[in-house]
Amino acid sequence: MMGAEPPRNLTFGMLDALGKAIVVGRYDDIRFPTEAELADEHQVSRSVTREAVKMLTAKGLLTAKPRKGTSVQPASAWNLFDPDVLRWLLERKFSLELLRQFSELRIAIEPAAAALAARWAGAEAVGALRAGYRRMEAAETGADDPLDADIAFHVAVLEASANPFYTQFRDVVETALRTSIHFTNRFKGRTASLPAHYDVLAAIEARDAEAAQAAMHEIITDVMTLVAEAERRDRQ
């Protein structure tokens, strides 16, 4: 039946507005509005509001209980692997702590993925990895976007692991890279190291799992060192 479902553009607009408001703490000390109140405030239908609230509940930001209504969940309950939640967190405010936490997760995942890629990557996966590296080379001359090229390389490593669980971390890795690259550019005026990334590629191509793991570990350790230095300066 036509009109039975809320317009998707309105629903996602409401989702984005409410998600940002929750993450920045707008509802920390006040009651979360009812569907009717939200619909009136944002000038949308109840069906649009209801769908957006359902989506936020699925992301762990809201919870609904009988006779208590809808309330905001603590940050510990949020689905931090959801790309929308990650984006809202980053839009809230740049945080060295959040960047450090991203890097701590990356260093536990990406070196292991690189080692698996050295063992199991097929020809197509290795080709995607080479393509990502070529994009990084092109970015050095202004022929490609440095951030997108770097992300393409790291995502290719995850996918080359031939392990679907590692591939599922692509959104987290992409978000972490967008944050860390802006940070390193801001504090060091530099982009990703081509030689360091080539070491990862060469080790995977050589089927040297130990070298691939060490090379990727070094890339992320470099970022963590910069973060630690910045945190020390902030404490002084």
N, C-alpha and C positions, 0 to 999 in steps of 0.2 A: 504494500500500500504506500502510495506516494506521501512523503512527509512523516512517515512513521518513525524515522530515525533523525536525531538532531544533525544539523549541518556540521560536517567534519571541521571546516575552517573555524567556525565559532567554538566548537568543542575544544580544539587544540589551542585556540587563543585563550580560552578560559583556563585550560590546563596550565599553560605557560604562566599566566598571570597569578594564579593561585599557588603554583609550585614555587615561583620566585618569592612570593609573599611569605610562604611558610618557611623557606630556607633562610631568608634574611631576618626571621624572628618576629614578623608583624603580629603573629598570634600567640606569642610566647606567654603573655600575661593577660590575655583576654579570651573570652569564649569564642570558639570557631562559629561563624555564622551558619544559620540554617540554609537549606536549599532555597527557600523563598527569599530570604534576606540577600543571598548571593545573586540570585536572579534579578532582584530589584536593583542592587548596587551596580551590577555590570550590564543591566539592560539586555538580558538574554532570557530565553525561555527556561522553564524548570527542567525540561528534558536535557538541554545543553549543560546546565549546572550539574544535574544528576550524573550524567556521563563523565564529566570532568572529575567529579568527586570519586566516582568508581575507579577511574584510572589512577588518581592520586593514592587511593587506598591500596591498589595493587602494587604501587611503587613503595609502599611502606610509610608514606608521609601522614596518612590519616587512618583513623580507625573508627568504626561505628559500633555502638553498643545499645541494646534495647533500653529505652527510657533515659538514656544518657546522651543520646545524639552523637554527632560526629566531633571528634577531637583530634588535635595534632599529636602525632607520635614523637617520642624523643629521637634525636638524631641517630642513636644507636640502632634504631629499628628501620631506618631508611635503607632502601636498596641502592647501595653505593656503586653497584655495577650497572645500574640503569643509566643510559647516556643522558637523559633529561636531568636526572638528579645530579650527575656529575657536572653538567653544564650550569645548573643553577648554583651549585656550590662555588664554582669558579667565578660566576658573575657576581656573587655576593661581595667578595673582596679578595684580592691577592693575598695569599697566606703562605709564608715560608713553611709553617708546620704542615699544611696540606701538601705542599710540594715535596717535603721530606717523606711524608707518608706514602705519596705516590711512588717516590723513588725506592722506598723500602719494599714496596710490593713488586715493582719492576725488577729489582735485583734478585728477587726470589723466583721470578717467572722467566724472564727473557734469556738469561744465560742457560738455563735448563732447556728452554725451547731451542736455542741455537745448537746445543749438544744433540738434541733429538733430530734436528734438521740435518746435521752432519751424518747421522746414522740412517735416516729414513727418507729424506727428501727425494722425490722423483724428478725426472728431467724437467717437467713443467714447472714444478715448484722452484727449482734452482733457476730456471729461466726468469721467473717472476722476481726472484731475488736479484739477479743480474740487472733486470730492467729497473728495479728500484735504485740500485747503485748508479746506473747510467743517468737516471733522473737527478740524483744528487750531484753528479759531475756536471750535468747541464745547468743545474742551479748555480753552480760556482761562476758560470759565465753569464748569468741572468736569463738563461733560456728556459728555466723552469722555476717553480716556487720552492724555495729551500725547505719550508715547513712541510708542505705536501709531499715533497720528495723524500724527506727523512721519515715521515710517517709511513709512506709506501714501503720503504725498506724494512722498517721494524715489523709492520704487519705481515710482510712477506716471510719474515723469519718465523713468526708464530704459525703461519699457515704451512710453512715447509716442515714444521715439526711432525706433521702427519698425525697429530693428536687433537681431536676436536675440542677437548677441554682447554687446551692452550689457545686455540683459535678464538674461543669465547671471550678471551681477555682483550680482543682488539679494541673495543671501545674505551676500556680503561687505559690501555697503552697510548691510544691516539690522544685522549684527553690529557694524560700525563705529559706527553711530548709537547703538546701545544702550550702547556703551562711552563715546562722546563726550558723550552727553546726561547720563549719570551723572556724568561728569567736570565738565561745565560747571555742573551743579546743585551739585556739591560745592564748587567753587572760586569760583563767581560767584553761586550762588543764583538761577539763571534758567533758563528753558526757551527753545525755539526762537523766533526773532524772526518774528512774523507779517508785518510790513512787508517784510522781506527775502524771505520766501517768496512773498508776493503779487507782488513784482517779477518773480520767475521765472514765475509763472503768467501775469501780464499780458503779459510779453514773448513767451511761447509763444503765447498767444491772438492777439497782434498779428503773429505770424509774423516777429518780429524776432530772428533767430538770434544776432546779436552781443550784443544786450542780454540775451537769455536766458543766454548763456554767461557774461557778466560778472556777472550777478546770482547765479548759482549759485556762481561762483568766489568771490564775496564771502562767501557763507555759510560755505564751507569754510575760507577764509582766516581768518575770525574764530576758528574752533576752533583752527587751527594756531598762531595768535598766542597764545592762552591756553596751549596746550601748551608753546610755546617759553618763555613766562614762567615756567611751573611748573618746567621743566627747569633754567632759570637759577637759580631759588630753591634747587633741590635741590643744585646744584653749589656754592652759596655756603657 
